[in-house]
Amino acid sequence: MFADVIVDITNEEVDKLFEYSFSDCRIQVGSRVVVPFGNKVIEGIVIGLKENSVYPPEKIKPILRVLEQKPALTKETLDLMNYVCKTCYVTRAGALRLF
């Protein structure tokens, strides 16, 4: 399985989704996770799940761990994040920090 993750960096250059692999069945949309990013390890939020990837499997890094048993954000919160991003011109990570 693969997850689309927003990393907790408020730079406009990284305001996009990053794809990570996982096998932990606890990962859900809205889960806070720890992921490798460059030469660092940072937090992120899962905003989408999918069965397949367009990238070669060897290029996709795995999610290292889930931070909570229950997802931190609901679908409504993620919808509100998208609205705030569009109307207030902030990055996704910046909008998520409000929640």
VEXLUMKOL-916534 format. One record per atom (N, C-alpha, C): chain; residue number from 1; atom name; residue in three letters; x, y, z negated. Coordinates in Angstrom, 1 decimal. Atoms other than C-alpha are relative to their C-alpha. Example, Ala and Ser with C-alpha at 12.3 -4.5 7.8 and 13.67 -1.06 7.14 Angstrom:
# residues 2
SITE cadena num atomo residuo     c1     c2     c3
SITE      A   1     N     ALA    0.9   -1.2    0.0
SITE      A   1    CA     ALA   12.3   -4.5   -7.8
SITE      A   1     C     ALA    0.9    1.2    0.0
SITE      A   2     N     SER   -0.9   -1.1    0.0
SITE      A   2    CA     SER   13.7   -1.1   -7.1
SITE      A   2     C     SER   -0.8    1.1   -0.8
# end
This chain:
# residues 99
SITE cadena num atomo residuo     c1     c2     c3
SITE      A   1     N     MET    0.9   -1.2    0.0
SITE      A   1    CA     MET    0.0    0.0    0.0
SITE      A   1     C     MET    0.9    1.2    0.0
SITE      A   2     N     PHE   -0.7   -1.3   -0.1
SITE      A   2    CA     PHE    1.0    3.6    0.5
SITE      A   2     C     PHE   -0.8    1.1   -0.6
SITE      A   3     N     ALA    0.7   -1.1    0.6
SITE      A   3    CA     ALA    0.2    6.8   -1.3
SITE      A   3     C     ALA    0.5    1.3    0.6
SITE      A   4     N     ASP   -0.4   -1.3   -0.4
SITE      A   4    CA     ASP    0.2   10.4   -0.1
SITE      A   4     C     ASP    0.1    0.8   -1.3
SITE      A   5     N     VAL   -0.3   -0.7    1.3
SITE      A   5    CA     VAL    1.8   12.5   -2.9
SITE      A   5     C     VAL    0.4    1.4    0.2
SITE      A   6     N     ILE   -0.4   -1.4    0.1
SITE      A   6    CA     ILE    2.1   16.2   -3.6
SITE      A   6     C     ILE    1.1    0.1   -1.1
SITE      A   7     N     VAL   -1.0   -0.1    1.0
SITE      A   7    CA     VAL    5.4   16.8   -5.4
SITE      A   7     C     VAL   -0.1    1.3   -0.7
SITE      A   8     N     ASP    0.2   -1.2    0.8
SITE      A   8    CA     ASP    5.6   19.3   -8.2
SITE      A   8     C     ASP    1.2    1.0    0.2
SITE      A   9     N     ILE   -0.9   -1.1   -0.4
SITE      A   9    CA     ILE    7.7   21.9   -6.4
SITE      A   9     C     ILE   -0.8    1.0    0.7
SITE      A  10     N     THR    0.8   -1.0   -0.6
SITE      A  10    CA     THR    6.1   25.2   -5.5
SITE      A  10     C     THR    0.6    0.8    1.1
SITE      A  11     N     ASN   -0.6   -0.6   -1.1
SITE      A  11    CA     ASN    8.3   26.0   -2.6
SITE      A  11     C     ASN   -0.9   -0.2    1.3
SITE      A  12     N     GLU    0.8    0.2   -1.2
SITE      A  12    CA     GLU    6.4   26.6    0.7
SITE      A  12     C     GLU    0.6   -1.0    1.0
SITE      A  13     N     GLU   -0.6    0.9   -0.9
SITE      A  13    CA     GLU    8.9   24.5    2.6
SITE      A  13     C     GLU   -0.3   -1.5   -0.3
SITE      A  14     N     VAL    0.4    1.3    0.4
SITE      A  14    CA     VAL    7.8   21.4    0.7
SITE      A  14     C     VAL   -1.5   -0.1   -0.3
SITE      A  15     N     ASP    1.5    0.0    0.3
SITE      A  15    CA     ASP    4.1   22.2    0.6
SITE      A  15     C     ASP   -0.7   -0.9    1.1
SITE      A  16     N     LYS    0.6    1.0   -0.9
SITE      A  16    CA     LYS    3.1   19.0    2.4
SITE      A  16     C     LYS    0.0   -1.3   -0.7
SITE      A  17     N     LEU    0.1    1.3    0.6
SITE      A  17    CA     LEU    2.3   15.4    1.7
SITE      A  17     C     LEU    1.2   -0.9    0.3
SITE      A  18     N     PHE   -1.1    1.0   -0.1
SITE      A  18    CA     PHE    5.0   12.8    1.1
SITE      A  18     C     PHE   -0.5   -1.3   -0.2
SITE      A  19     N     GLU    0.5    1.3    0.1
SITE      A  19    CA     GLU    4.4    9.2    1.6
SITE      A  19     C     GLU    0.9   -0.9   -0.8
SITE      A  20     N     TYR   -0.7    0.9    0.9
SITE      A  20    CA     TYR    5.5    6.6   -1.0
SITE      A  20     C     TYR   -0.7   -1.4    0.0
SITE      A  21     N     SER    0.6    1.3    0.1
SITE      A  21    CA     SER    5.0    2.9   -1.3
SITE      A  21     C     SER   -0.3   -0.4   -1.4
SITE      A  22     N     PHE    0.2    0.5    1.3
SITE      A  22    CA     PHE    3.6    1.1   -4.3
SITE      A  22     C     PHE   -0.7   -1.4    0.0
SITE      A  23     N     SER    0.6    1.2    0.2
SITE      A  23    CA     SER    2.4   -2.2   -5.6
SITE      A  23     C     SER   -0.8   -0.1   -1.3
SITE      A  24     N     ASP    0.7   -0.1    1.3
SITE      A  24    CA     ASP    1.0   -1.1   -9.0
SITE      A  24     C     ASP   -1.5    0.3    0.3
SITE      A  25     N     CYS    1.4   -0.1   -0.2
SITE      A  25    CA     CYS   -2.8   -1.6   -9.0
SITE      A  25     C     CYS   -0.6    1.2   -0.8
SITE      A  26     N     ARG    0.5   -1.1    0.8
SITE      A  26    CA     ARG   -3.2    1.2  -11.6
SITE      A  26     C     ARG    0.0    1.4    0.8
SITE      A  27     N     ILE   -0.1   -1.2   -0.7
SITE      A  27    CA     ILE   -2.3    3.9   -9.0
SITE      A  27     C     ILE   -1.3    0.3    0.7
SITE      A  28     N     GLN    1.3   -0.4   -0.6
SITE      A  28    CA     GLN   -5.5    5.8   -7.9
SITE      A  28     C     GLN    0.2    1.5    0.5
SITE      A  29     N     VAL    0.0   -1.4   -0.3
SITE      A  29    CA     VAL   -6.2    9.1   -6.3
SITE      A  29     C     VAL   -0.2    0.8   -1.3
SITE      A  30     N     GLY    0.0   -0.9    1.2
SITE      A  30    CA     GLY   -5.5   11.8   -8.9
SITE      A  30     C     GLY    1.0   -0.5   -1.1
SITE      A  31     N     SER   -1.0    0.5    0.9
SITE      A  31    CA     SER   -2.8    9.7  -10.7
SITE      A  31     C     SER    1.2    0.9    0.0
SITE      A  32     N     ARG   -1.3   -0.6    0.1
SITE      A  32    CA     ARG    0.3   11.5  -12.0
SITE      A  32     C     ARG    1.1   -1.1    0.1
SITE      A  33     N     VAL   -1.0    1.0   -0.2
SITE      A  33    CA     VAL    3.4    9.6  -10.8
SITE      A  33     C     VAL    1.4    0.6   -0.1
SITE      A  34     N     VAL   -1.4   -0.4   -0.1
SITE      A  34    CA     VAL    7.2    9.8  -10.9
SITE      A  34     C     VAL    0.5   -0.6    1.3
SITE      A  35     N     VAL   -0.5    0.4   -1.3
SITE      A  35    CA     VAL    8.9    9.7   -7.5
SITE      A  35     C     VAL    1.4    0.5    0.2
SITE      A  36     N     PRO   -1.3   -0.6   -0.4
SITE      A  36    CA     PRO   12.4   10.0   -6.1
SITE      A  36     C     PRO   -0.3    1.1    1.1
SITE      A  37     N     PHE    0.1   -1.1   -1.0
SITE      A  37    CA     PHE   12.8   13.2   -4.1
SITE      A  37     C     PHE    1.4    0.6    0.2
SITE      A  38     N     GLY   -1.4   -0.3   -0.3
SITE      A  38    CA     GLY   16.1   13.8   -2.5
SITE      A  38     C     GLY    0.9   -0.7   -1.0
SITE      A  39     N     ASN   -0.9    0.6    1.0
SITE      A  39    CA     ASN   18.7   13.2   -5.2
SITE      A  39     C     ASN   -0.5    0.2   -1.5
SITE      A  40     N     LYS    0.7   -0.2    1.3
SITE      A  40    CA     LYS   16.2   14.0   -8.1
SITE      A  40     C     LYS   -1.1   -1.0   -0.1
SITE      A  41     N     VAL    1.3    0.8    0.3
SITE      A  41    CA     VAL   13.3   12.2   -9.8
SITE      A  41     C     VAL   -0.9    1.1   -0.6
SITE      A  42     N     ILE    1.0   -1.0    0.4
SITE      A  42    CA     ILE   10.2   14.4  -10.1
SITE      A  42     C     ILE   -1.4   -0.6   -0.1
SITE      A  43     N     GLU    1.4    0.3    0.1
SITE      A  43    CA     GLU    6.5   14.3  -10.9
SITE      A  43     C     GLU   -0.7    0.3    1.3
SITE      A  44     N     GLY    0.9   -0.3   -1.1
SITE      A  44    CA     GLY    3.8   14.2   -8.3
SITE      A  44     C     GLY   -1.4   -0.4   -0.3
SITE      A  45     N     ILE    1.4    0.4    0.2
SITE      A  45    CA     ILE    0.1   13.8   -7.9
SITE      A  45     C     ILE   -0.4   -0.8    1.3
SITE      A  46     N     VAL    0.5    0.8   -1.2
SITE      A  46    CA     VAL   -1.4   11.1   -5.6
SITE      A  46     C     VAL   -1.3    0.6    0.4
SITE      A  47     N     ILE    1.3   -0.5   -0.5
SITE      A  47    CA     ILE   -4.1   12.6   -3.4
SITE      A  47     C     ILE   -0.6   -0.8    1.1
SITE      A  48     N     GLY    0.6    0.9   -1.0
SITE      A  48    CA     GLY   -4.6    9.8   -0.9
SITE      A  48     C     GLY    0.7   -1.4   -0.1
SITE      A  49     N     LEU   -0.5    1.4   -0.1
SITE      A  49    CA     LEU   -4.2    6.0   -0.5
SITE      A  49     C     LEU   -0.3   -0.6    1.3
SITE      A  50     N     LYS    0.2    0.6   -1.3
SITE      A  50    CA     LYS   -3.8    4.0    2.6
SITE      A  50     C     LYS    0.7   -1.4    0.1
SITE      A  51     N     GLU   -0.6    1.3   -0.2
SITE      A  51    CA     GLU   -3.0    0.5    3.8
SITE      A  51     C     GLU    1.2    0.0    0.8
SITE      A  52     N     ASN   -1.1    0.0   -1.0
SITE      A  52    CA     ASN   -0.6    1.3    6.6
SITE      A  52     C     ASN    0.7    1.3    0.1
SITE      A  53     N     SER   -0.8   -1.2   -0.2
SITE      A  53    CA     SER    2.1    3.8    7.4
SITE      A  53     C     SER    0.5    0.1    1.4
SITE      A  54     N     VAL   -0.5   -0.2   -1.3
SITE      A  54    CA     VAL    3.3    5.3   10.6
SITE      A  54     C     VAL    1.5    0.0    0.0
SITE      A  55     N     TYR   -1.5    0.0    0.2
SITE      A  55    CA     TYR    6.9    5.3    9.2
SITE      A  55     C     TYR    0.5   -1.5   -0.2
SITE      A  56     N     PRO   -0.6    1.4    0.3
SITE      A  56    CA     PRO    9.2    2.2    9.1
SITE      A  56     C     PRO    0.0   -0.2   -1.5
SITE      A  57     N     PRO    0.1    0.3    1.5
SITE      A  57    CA     PRO    8.8    0.5    5.7
SITE      A  57     C     PRO    1.4    0.2   -0.7
SITE      A  58     N     GLU   -1.3   -0.2    0.7
SITE      A  58    CA     GLU   12.6    0.7    5.0
SITE      A  58     C     GLU    0.3    1.5   -0.3
SITE      A  59     N     LYS   -0.2   -1.4    0.2
SITE      A  59    CA     LYS   12.4    4.5    5.2
SITE      A  59     C     LYS   -0.9    0.6   -1.1
SITE      A  60     N     ILE    1.0   -0.5    1.0
SITE      A  60    CA     ILE    9.6    4.8    2.6
SITE      A  60     C     ILE    0.5   -0.4   -1.4
SITE      A  61     N     LYS   -0.4    0.2    1.3
SITE      A  61    CA     LYS   10.7    5.2   -1.0
SITE      A  61     C     LYS   -1.2   -0.4   -0.9
SITE      A  62     N     PRO    1.1    0.4    0.8
SITE      A  62    CA     PRO    8.6    3.6   -3.8
SITE      A  62     C     PRO   -0.3    1.0   -1.1
SITE      A  63     N     ILE    0.4   -0.8    1.2
SITE      A  63    CA     ILE    6.7    5.3   -6.6
SITE      A  63     C     ILE    0.7   -0.8   -1.2
SITE      A  64     N     LEU   -0.8    0.6    1.1
SITE      A  64    CA     LEU    8.8    4.7   -9.7
SITE      A  64     C     LEU   -0.9   -0.4   -1.2
SITE      A  65     N     ARG    1.0    0.3    1.1
SITE      A  65    CA     ARG    6.0    4.8  -12.4
SITE      A  65     C     ARG   -1.2    0.9    0.0
SITE      A  66     N     VAL    1.2   -0.7    0.2
SITE      A  66    CA     VAL    2.6    5.9  -13.3
SITE      A  66     C     VAL    0.1    0.6   -1.4
SITE      A  67     N     LEU   -0.1   -0.6    1.3
SITE      A  67    CA     LEU    2.4    8.4  -16.1
SITE      A  67     C     LEU   -1.1   -0.2   -1.0
SITE      A  68     N     GLU    1.2    0.3    0.9
SITE      A  68    CA     GLU   -1.1    7.7  -17.5
SITE      A  68     C     GLU   -0.8   -1.2    0.6
SITE      A  69     N     GLN    0.8    1.1   -0.4
SITE      A  69    CA     GLN   -3.5    4.8  -17.4
SITE      A  69     C     GLN   -1.2    0.5    0.9
SITE      A  70     N     LYS    1.2   -0.6   -0.7
SITE      A  70    CA     LYS   -6.4    7.0  -16.2
SITE      A  70     C     LYS    0.5    1.1    0.9
SITE      A  71     N     PRO   -0.4   -1.1   -0.8
SITE      A  71    CA     PRO   -6.1    9.4  -13.3
SITE      A  71     C     PRO   -0.1    1.4   -0.7
SITE      A  72     N     ALA    0.0   -1.3    0.7
SITE      A  72    CA     ALA   -5.3   13.0  -14.5
SITE      A  72     C     ALA   -1.0    0.9    0.7
SITE      A  73     N     LEU    0.9   -0.9   -0.7
SITE      A  73    CA     LEU   -7.4   14.7  -11.8
SITE      A  73     C     LEU   -1.1   -0.8    0.7
SITE      A  74     N     THR    1.1    0.6   -0.7
SITE      A  74    CA     THR  -10.8   13.9  -10.3
SITE      A  74     C     THR   -0.1    0.5    1.4
SITE      A  75     N     LYS    0.2   -0.4   -1.4
SITE      A  75    CA     LYS  -12.0   14.2   -6.7
SITE      A  75     C     LYS   -0.4    1.4    0.0
SITE      A  76     N     GLU    0.4   -1.4    0.0
SITE      A  76    CA     GLU  -13.7   17.4   -7.6
SITE      A  76     C     GLU    1.1    1.0   -0.2
SITE      A  77     N     THR   -1.2   -0.9    0.3
SITE      A  77    CA     THR  -10.5   18.9   -9.0
SITE      A  77     C     THR    0.9    0.1    1.3
SITE      A  78     N     LEU   -0.8    0.0   -1.2
SITE      A  78    CA     LEU   -8.6   17.9   -5.8
SITE      A  78     C     LEU   -0.7    0.9    1.1
SITE      A  79     N     ASP    0.7   -0.8   -0.9
SITE      A  79    CA     ASP  -11.4   19.5   -3.7
SITE      A  79     C     ASP    0.2    1.5   -0.4
SITE      A  80     N     LEU   -0.2   -1.4    0.5
SITE      A  80    CA     LEU  -11.1   22.7   -5.8
SITE      A  80     C     LEU    1.4    0.5    0.3
SITE      A  81     N     MET   -1.4   -0.3   -0.4
SITE      A  81    CA     MET   -7.3   22.6   -5.2
SITE      A  81     C     MET    0.1    0.4    1.4
SITE      A  82     N     ASN    0.0   -0.4   -1.4
SITE      A  82    CA     ASN   -7.9   22.6   -1.5
SITE      A  82     C     ASN   -0.6    1.3    0.3
SITE      A  83     N     TYR    0.7   -1.3   -0.1
SITE      A  83    CA     TYR  -10.3   25.5   -1.8
SITE      A  83     C     TYR    0.9    1.1   -0.4
SITE      A  84     N     VAL   -0.8   -1.0    0.5
SITE      A  84    CA     VAL   -7.9   27.5   -3.9
SITE      A  84     C     VAL    1.2    0.3    1.0
SITE      A  85     N     CYS   -1.1   -0.1   -1.0
SITE      A  85    CA     CYS   -5.0   26.8   -1.4
SITE      A  85     C     CYS   -0.5    0.8    1.2
SITE      A  86     N     LYS    0.4   -0.6   -1.2
SITE      A  86    CA     LYS   -7.1   28.0    1.5
SITE      A  86     C     LYS   -0.4    1.5   -0.2
SITE      A  87     N     THR    0.5   -1.3    0.3
SITE      A  87    CA     THR   -8.6   31.1   -0.1
SITE      A  87     C     THR    1.0    1.0   -0.7
SITE      A  88     N     CYS   -1.0   -0.8    0.8
SITE      A  88    CA     CYS   -5.7   32.3   -2.3
SITE      A  88     C     CYS    1.4    0.0    0.6
SITE      A  89     N     TYR   -1.3    0.1   -0.6
SITE      A  89    CA     TYR   -2.8   31.3   -0.1
SITE      A  89     C     TYR    1.1   -0.3   -0.9
SITE      A  90     N     VAL   -1.0    0.5    0.9
SITE      A  90    CA     VAL   -0.9   29.4   -2.7
SITE      A  90     C     VAL    0.3   -1.4    0.4
SITE      A  91     N     THR   -0.3    1.4   -0.3
SITE      A  91    CA     THR    0.9   26.1   -2.4
SITE      A  91     C     THR   -0.8   -1.0   -0.7
SITE      A  92     N     ARG    0.8    1.1    0.6
SITE      A  92    CA     ARG   -0.7   22.8   -3.3
SITE      A  92     C     ARG    0.5   -0.2   -1.5
SITE      A  93     N     ALA   -0.6    0.2    1.3
SITE      A  93    CA     ALA    1.7   22.3   -6.2
SITE      A  93     C     ALA   -0.4    1.2   -1.0
SITE      A  94     N     GLY    0.3   -1.2    0.8
SITE      A  94    CA     GLY    1.0   25.9   -7.4
SITE      A  94     C     GLY   -1.5   -0.1   -0.5
SITE      A  95     N     ALA    1.4    0.1    0.3
SITE      A  95    CA     ALA   -2.8   25.3   -7.3
SITE      A  95     C     ALA   -0.2   -1.2   -1.0
SITE      A  96     N     LEU    0.1    1.1    0.9
SITE      A  96    CA     LEU   -2.4   21.9   -9.1
SITE      A  96     C     LEU    0.4    0.4   -1.4
SITE      A  97     N     ARG   -0.5   -0.4    1.3
SITE      A  97    CA     ARG   -0.5   23.6  -11.9
SITE      A  97     C     ARG   -1.1    0.7   -0.8
SITE      A  98     N     LEU    1.1   -0.7    0.7
SITE      A  98    CA     LEU   -3.7   25.5  -12.8
SITE      A  98     C     LEU   -0.9   -1.0   -0.7
SITE      A  99     N     PHE    0.8    1.0    0.7
SITE      A  99    CA     PHE   -5.3   22.2  -13.8
SITE      A  99     C     PHE    0.8   -0.8   -1.0
# end
